[in-house]
Amino acid sequence: MSTLFRTKSVEQSIRDTEAPEYALKKSLSALDLTVFGVGVIIGTGIFVLTGKIAKETAGPAVAIAFVVAGVVCALAALCYAEFASTVPVAGSAYTFSYASLGEFPAWIIGWDLVLELALGCAVVAVGWSGYVQSLMDTAGLHLPQALAGTQNGTFGFDLLACVLVLVLTGILVLGMKLSSRVTGVIVAVKVTVVLIVIVVGSFFITGSNYKPFIPPAQPVAGSADITAPLIQLMFGYTPSNFGVMGIFTAAAVVFFAFIGFDIVATAAEETHNPQRDVPRGILGSLLICTILYVAVSVVVTGMQKYTNLTVDAPLADAFKAVGHPFWAGLISFGAAVGLTSVCMILLLGQSRVFFAMSRDGLLPQVFSKVHPTFGTPYRTTILLGVIVAIVAGFTSINELAELVNIGTLFAFVVVAIGVVLLRRQRPDLHRSFRTPLVPWVPILSVLASGWLMLNLPAETWLRFGIWMVIGVAVYFFYGQSHSRLGRHLPKLPV
C-alpha cells in the first residue's frame, strides 16, 4: 500500500524535462498562454449554454450563475497558479498530484483528465460540424446524409468533425508556436464576434424581458435521484430549477463554459518563463472570459424573453427574433470559427497529460519521445488525434457536459488539497506565485467544487464512477509495475 502514495520530487520532475530527446521546446509567452486560455474557454458555453440554462434553469439570473461558476474557478485558479509556478512541468493536475499526493492519486487524476479532454474535444468537433453544415445549407451546399453525422434520428459518419480533428492534430505536431499563431487568429475573430453581440445587442434590450429576474422555483425533473436527497440531508434544501437555489443548479452546468483555464498549466513546460507567465495566463484568461460571459448573458436575456430563447443557437436566434438576420449569420460564423480553437487546445491539453504519464512509465514509454525537429510529443499527439477523430465521427452522445464537468471539478479538489500538502511537505521550495490565505482559499475551493459536483445528476456520478473503476484496473495491471518511480527512476529509453 505504501507504493500507492510514493511521491515524485519536484526536482526530479524538472530534471526529467531536461533530457534532450524528451524535452519539449520552449516557445510560449504570457500572451500566448492567455490567448490559449481565452481560446478554449470561449466556445460552446457562451454560444450554446447561455440560452439553454436561461430557458431551463435560471432565467435572466443566468448572469449570476456565471459569476458563481467564475468564483469557483477563481479559487481553483489561484491553486493552479501556485503549482504551475512551482512545478513547471507538462501534465497539469496530474504532475501536481504526483508531487504532493502520490502516484495512485496522480494516476486517477491523469486518467480523469484524458477522458475529460477527449470527450470534450469530440463533442465540440461535432458541434463545429453542425455550425458549418448550417452555413453550407444556407449557401446551397449539402453533404450526403451518410457523411453528415447523426442527426434527426438518422445515422451517419460525421466527416467534417473527423477531418477537423485530424487537421488540428497535424498543426499541433508541427510545433507550439505555429499552434499559438493559428489560435491567436481564431481567438481574435471570436472575441470580435462576442463584442459585436454585446455592443450591437445592447441596442435591442427590452427591460420587461428581465422580469422576473429570478423566476419562481420549480422542482427539478427526476429529482428523486441520489444527489437530491443527499443535498437535502446535508444542506436542508432540495435542488430546483429557477428560484435562488436554481442559480446554483445553473452554475453547476454553466461551469462547463469555463473549462479550459486549467489547460494553460499543461503548457508550462513549453513556456519561456513559466514561473511568471503561467499564473498570468491562467488568471488573465479567466478574468477576461468571466467579464465577457456575464455581459453576453445580460444582453441576450434582455433582447429576448428567457422563455423564448432557443437551445441550439440562442445568440444567433436572438438577433433573428429582433429582425437582424445579418448579425445572426455573423454570429454563427464566429461560433464555427471559435469552436476550432477549443478543439485544438483540448487536444493540446490531452496530449501533454498523456505524454507526462508516459514519461513516468505509467503508460507505455514509447509515447514519451519528442520529435527531433518540432519539439512536440508527436507520437502521443497522433495517437490521441486519430482516436478522437474516430470518436467525433461516430459520436451521438448528448449529455457529456455534465460528465466533463464532474471530471474537472474532481481535479480542482485534488489540486487544492495538493497545495496545502506541498506547503507542509516542502516549505523550502521557491514559489514565484503563492496562493493567498492558505489553507483557507484551498479549503473554499474544495467546498465550492464539491458543492457544484453534488448539484450534478446521479447518472453523471455513475458514468464517472465506471470510468474510474476502469482506471484503477489499468493502474494495478500495468501502471504500478511499470512506474519509473517504482524502479528508482532509471533512464528513459531511446
Salt bridges, closest charged atoms under 4 A:
GLU11 OE2 - ARG426 NH2 2.63
ASP16 OD2 - LYS8 NZ 2.53
ASP16 OD2 - ARG484 NH1 3.14
ASP32 OD2 - LYS177 NZ 3.09
GLU56 OE1 - LYS52 NZ 3.13
GLU82 OE1 - ARG423 NH2 2.86
GLU82 OE2 - ARG431 NE 3.14
GLU103 OE2 - ARG6 NH2 2.84
ASP137 OD1 - HIS142 ND1 2.89
GLU269 OE1 - ARG359 NH2 2.88
GLU270 OE2 - ARG352 NH2 2.87
ASP277 OD1 - ARG276 NE 2.70
ASP317 OD1 - LYS320 NZ 3.83
ASP360 OD1 - LYS8 NZ 2.35
GLU399 OE1 - ARG463 NH2 3.86
ASP428 OD2 - ARG426 NH2 2.96
